[in-house]
């Protein structure tokens, strides 16, 4: 299994719609990446406002080539294009080696 971590570094005044993120945005991942080895997701939110991130998502894939295939899939444009609908924060991607 391979993982891709998507983090949203927080800043004062930032917007992050948790309900939209989980109900709508993550459904886009399920829809567009299921055929390319995407296995599922988990979202972590900070325990308090003093944390450096608004959210972090752990995306699980079959293997590293599945991450590449998902990021290169035609539906990825819809996934990326949806980001402004729930946040004004810039997502950062981090690949794990395990």
Backbone bond lengths (Angstrom), bond angles and torsions (degrees), N, CA, C in turn:
res aa  C-N    CA-C-N  psi(-1)  N-CA   C-N-CA  omega(-1)  CA-C   N-CA-C  phi
1 X - - - 1.447 - - 1.526 109.19 -
2 X 1.330 115.58 143.35 1.457 122.35 176.15 1.527 107.91 -121.87
3 X 1.326 115.75 152.68 1.458 120.11 -178.45 1.524 110.47 -128.14
4 X 1.303 113.99 146.21 1.454 122.35 172.94 1.525 105.65 -122.79
5 X 1.331 115.95 121.73 1.466 121.18 179.34 1.529 107.49 -98.94
6 X 1.315 116.18 127.77 1.464 121.43 176.10 1.519 106.70 -112.82
7 X 1.327 115.82 118.43 1.461 119.70 -178.12 1.530 109.88 -117.86
8 X 1.315 113.91 151.30 1.460 122.05 179.85 1.521 107.58 -124.28
9 X 1.337 116.30 97.62 1.465 121.16 179.90 1.521 108.97 -63.61
10 X 1.323 115.81 129.22 1.457 121.72 -175.03 1.517 111.66 -81.70
11 X 1.311 115.73 156.21 1.460 122.76 172.02 1.517 107.90 -152.21
12 X 1.313 116.43 157.76 1.471 121.06 179.47 1.523 110.47 -57.28
13 X 1.323 116.11 134.25 1.449 121.77 176.23 1.520 115.24 81.85
14 X 1.318 116.98 1.99 1.468 119.89 -178.34 1.522 110.58 -71.91
15 X 1.335 114.89 151.76 1.469 119.05 174.55 1.529 108.56 -106.26
16 X 1.320 115.42 142.33 1.459 121.85 173.28 1.528 107.20 -153.29
17 X 1.316 116.17 109.24 1.459 122.90 -177.36 1.532 108.59 -91.25
18 X 1.325 116.15 96.96 1.464 121.74 -176.89 1.525 112.57 -60.73
19 X 1.316 116.94 -43.38 1.471 120.85 -177.76 1.530 110.49 -62.04
20 X 1.326 117.38 -45.58 1.463 121.01 178.62 1.526 110.46 -64.16
21 X 1.315 115.61 -43.13 1.464 120.65 -178.02 1.526 111.13 -56.26
22 X 1.317 116.48 -48.89 1.463 119.67 -177.20 1.527 112.51 -75.75
23 X 1.315 118.03 -42.19 1.468 120.30 -174.20 1.529 113.23 -79.22
24 X 1.316 117.08 -36.90 1.469 120.01 -172.99 1.526 112.71 -108.82
25 X 1.326 116.51 -53.56 1.463 119.06 -175.23 1.526 112.16 -64.56
26 X 1.311 116.69 -46.75 1.466 118.62 -178.39 1.528 111.51 -67.46
27 X 1.321 117.07 -27.34 1.467 120.35 175.14 1.530 110.60 -64.95
28 X 1.332 117.34 -30.84 1.465 120.25 176.01 1.523 111.09 -64.20
29 X 1.330 116.88 -38.99 1.458 119.97 176.70 1.519 110.37 -62.18
30 X 1.329 115.70 -47.27 1.463 120.01 178.24 1.527 110.77 -57.58
31 X 1.306 116.22 -43.38 1.465 121.46 -176.92 1.530 112.78 -68.41
32 X 1.326 116.85 -47.56 1.460 120.67 -171.64 1.524 114.89 -90.11
33 X 1.322 117.84 -19.55 1.462 119.27 -174.84 1.523 115.02 -112.92
34 X 1.308 118.41 -3.20 1.473 120.13 -178.41 1.526 111.85 -57.56
35 X 1.320 117.11 -36.73 1.468 121.00 -177.00 1.528 113.19 -78.27
36 X 1.333 117.24 -8.75 1.469 119.87 -176.44 1.527 112.89 -110.32
37 X 1.317 117.19 16.12 1.455 119.95 175.51 1.517 115.85 99.70
38 X 1.323 117.09 11.04 1.464 121.03 176.46 1.527 108.38 -75.45
39 X 1.326 116.34 128.61 1.462 121.19 -175.40 1.524 114.52 -104.74
40 X 1.318 118.30 -26.10 1.455 119.83 -179.11 1.511 112.74 159.19
41 X 1.323 115.10 -178.33 1.460 120.86 -175.18 1.524 111.26 -146.57
42 X 1.327 112.75 161.21 1.465 122.69 174.33 1.520 106.32 -144.22
43 X 1.328 117.50 136.86 1.457 121.20 178.96 1.518 109.32 -113.42
44 X 1.320 116.09 135.19 1.456 123.05 177.73 1.526 108.29 -114.80
45 X 1.321 115.41 133.20 1.458 121.47 177.73 1.529 108.80 -117.87
46 X 1.339 117.69 152.28 1.456 120.49 -178.83 1.531 112.22 -67.37
47 X 1.314 115.02 149.13 1.464 121.03 178.58 1.526 111.57 -73.46
48 X 1.335 116.71 -25.00 1.460 120.35 179.38 1.520 109.75 -152.64
49 X 1.313 116.68 171.51 1.472 121.24 -175.16 1.528 113.22 -72.45
50 X 1.302 118.61 -8.46 1.453 121.30 -179.79 1.525 114.15 -83.06
51 X 1.291 117.92 -0.93 1.464 121.97 -178.21 1.533 110.93 -79.58
52 X 1.331 117.79 153.76 1.460 120.11 -175.80 1.528 115.59 -79.44
53 X 1.340 118.19 -9.70 1.455 120.23 -177.52 1.523 111.22 -123.35
54 X 1.341 116.50 143.45 1.456 121.73 174.47 1.522 109.60 -77.73
55 X 1.341 115.93 -32.11 1.466 121.32 179.43 1.521 109.07 -168.56
56 X 1.326 114.06 157.27 1.457 121.73 172.21 1.523 106.88 -139.04
57 X 1.321 115.96 132.69 1.459 120.73 177.87 1.524 108.96 -112.63
58 X 1.308 115.84 133.87 1.454 121.79 174.26 1.517 106.36 -103.35
59 X 1.321 116.15 113.51 1.460 122.13 -179.46 1.518 108.11 -104.25
60 X 1.319 116.52 127.29 1.463 121.40 -176.60 1.529 110.15 -105.79
61 X 1.325 113.87 135.12 1.459 121.77 -179.51 1.521 109.51 -129.38
62 X 1.313 115.72 160.54 1.460 121.92 178.92 1.533 110.92 -58.27
63 X 1.345 116.55 -44.77 1.465 122.11 -178.17 1.532 108.75 -164.82
64 X 1.336 117.05 178.36 1.464 120.88 -178.71 1.533 112.41 -60.66
65 X 1.346 119.55 -42.34 1.467 118.22 176.71 1.533 113.17 -59.75
66 X 1.321 116.84 -27.76 1.471 119.97 176.90 1.527 111.28 -68.05
67 X 1.331 116.81 -35.42 1.469 119.83 174.88 1.525 109.13 -63.06
68 X 1.330 116.14 -47.81 1.471 120.38 179.38 1.523 111.38 -58.86
69 X 1.339 116.15 -44.81 1.463 120.45 -179.45 1.524 110.99 -63.88
70 X 1.327 117.25 -40.36 1.455 120.69 179.82 1.520 111.21 -66.46
71 X 1.322 117.09 -46.52 1.458 120.34 -179.34 1.526 112.12 -65.17
72 X 1.333 116.72 -26.50 1.455 120.96 178.52 1.518 114.59 -94.39
73 X 1.319 117.54 0.20 1.463 121.63 -177.62 1.529 111.09 -70.47
74 X 1.329 117.16 150.24 1.470 120.14 178.95 1.533 113.72 -56.41
75 X 1.325 117.83 -33.99 1.462 121.01 -178.69 1.514 114.72 -72.38
76 X 1.324 117.24 -10.22 1.463 120.45 -179.40 1.526 111.38 -63.88
77 X 1.318 117.63 -29.81 1.472 120.53 176.47 1.526 110.36 -60.31
78 X 1.319 117.41 -38.59 1.466 121.18 177.92 1.523 111.17 -68.31
79 X 1.332 116.28 -38.28 1.468 121.06 178.87 1.528 109.70 -63.87
80 X 1.313 116.85 -51.33 1.466 121.32 -178.98 1.533 110.82 -65.39
81 X 1.321 116.92 -39.87 1.457 121.48 -179.48 1.520 113.58 -66.31
82 X 1.322 117.21 -18.66 1.457 121.94 -179.47 1.529 113.09 -82.65
83 X 1.313 118.55 -16.96 1.469 122.41 -174.88 1.533 112.69 -52.76
84 X 1.339 120.06 -46.34 1.474 118.83 -179.69 1.531 114.43 -62.71
85 X 1.329 117.67 -14.16 1.462 120.46 178.75 1.528 112.86 -73.96
86 X 1.338 117.45 -18.98 1.471 118.59 -179.47 1.521 114.13 -125.60
87 X 1.336 118.47 -14.44 1.469 118.73 -179.99 1.521 111.65 -154.35
88 X 1.319 114.99 157.49 1.453 121.04 170.49 1.536 109.87 -109.21
89 X 1.314 116.37 13.29 1.463 122.49 177.03 1.532 109.77 -91.62
90 X 1.303 116.38 148.74 1.463 122.12 179.15 1.525 109.84 -86.72
91 X 1.338 118.25 122.73 1.462 119.36 178.26 1.532 111.40 -73.75
92 X 1.322 115.18 145.16 1.464 122.13 174.71 1.521 107.92 -117.68
93 X 1.332 116.36 133.63 1.461 121.81 -179.24 1.520 110.50 -102.17
94 X 1.312 115.82 138.74 1.467 122.92 178.83 1.516 107.64 -136.78
95 X 1.329 116.42 120.16 1.463 121.27 176.68 1.510 109.92 -92.13
96 X 1.305 114.85 137.76 1.461 118.47 174.94 1.525 108.81 -95.53
97 X 1.308 115.82 158.21 1.464 120.28 178.68 1.520 111.42 -93.94
98 X 1.318 117.37 -1.65 1.466 119.60 179.79 1.498 110.84 -128.52
